[in-house]
Amino acid sequence: MTEPSRRVDVVFAHGTAAHRGTTEELLDRALDARGLTGALIFAPDTADFERAVQSAASRGEFVVVPGAGAAFAAPACGAIRVDFAECEPERSDGTRAHIRGRGLDGLRFAVDSWYHHRFHAGTIVRYGDHPDQRAELRIPVGAGPFPVAVLVHGGYWRPRWEFDLMDGLAVDLTARGYVTLNVEYRRSAEDRWAAMASDVADAVQAVGTVPEADPGRVVILGHSAGGQLALRAAADAVSGGAAVQPALAVGLAGVLNLRLADERRLGEGAVADAVGSRWVDDRATYARSSPIQRLPLGVPQLVACAVGDEPDLLEMSRQYYDAAAASTDDVLRIEGPGDHFAVIDPDSDIWRSVAEVVDSRLRPRTASTPPVAGRRPRGHAEGPRSARPSSSP
């Protein structure tokens, strides 16, 4: 089988790049990180932009920067649209991904999205009628049924952050032998808080429709704001007697205490923006939604946070672990080097430690199941206070 091309075409409409040299430097780093080459086309006018788009389309999916608000009909081969400013999502058939509102760094996310789709593509499945009620399904090689990893992205519940953030973990976990479901969910202002919780819950139940999946071995992993959604979904599944209940819930640098996050205005007031009210004005909704107030969850948990993360999130993870360990729940804590994104970086030490714990819970090794090549547990893990291991699991 011929190796897929590693060339990425990136086409810019006139005036979209404020400084060409800076743009080229960023793209060079992003391409090098994935072992890719790139052709960068900065169109001087509309006619040249259209010709460049046609040329890029002849080689398959490409990255395009048409300009915020500009009309752009993506060709059938597919395109990743990038808008540096915030704007409404592009829903046309040919636009596979629309990365918006992330500034110039959106180009790095676009390169990563291109890479994961080209070399580790999944299948988009729908669990509802809204465009955001979708997930990317990846199935391992071999005979199932396989354990399942449900991934919930973060981004302070804001629409500009999407499930491409979790592509790397989805690919890594699929290689480890998990069916992976990388979940998107509604985050627009009109949908508000209840829709997010409902969507994640529905996505977990969708595991039961995947023939290759073992619904009795499900781990739900949430990063940042997704940590709140993941642990709440686990608690709701248990309390509501759902058909599919996670066997393990993992908070990766999670926002696990909503009252604290609201009082400190984390993410420039992200909690109140998402919930629609401050804690002092709607304590009942915060109590239903905040993982620390739902303890005990009735589900084994793993709480991980890098020591170089935002101090508030590190403190929150430690506070949550202490509270969970004092309850009847089975809980572990992992810390290690890195920043906020280290816990979702497949090459980081802390993620390897997290993955090792997940494997030990959902894929216990036997004499016939060798360890995953190249993966070694690192970092530091703590168990419940009555039985803390002295070394990494």
Secondary structure, 3 states (H helix, E strand, C coil): CCCCCCEEEEEECCCCCCCHHHHHHHHHHHHHHCCCEEEEEECCCHHHHHHHHHHHHCCCCEEEECCCCCCCCCCCCCEEEEECCCCCCCCCCCEEEEEECCHHHHHHHHHHHHHHHHHCCCEEEECCCCCCCEEEEECCCCCCCEEEEEEECCCCCCCCCCHHHHHHHHHHHHHCCCEEEEECCCCCCCCHHHHHHHHHHHHHHHHHHCCCEEEEEEEEEEECHHHHHHHHHHHHHHHCCCCCCCCEEEEECCCCCHHHHHHCCHHHHHHHHHHCCCHHHCHHHHHHHCHHHHCCCCCCEEEEEECCCCHHHHHHHHHHHHHHHCCCCCEEEEEECCCCCHHHCCCCHHHHHHHHHHHHHHCCCCCCCCCCCCCCCCCEEECCHHHCCCCCC
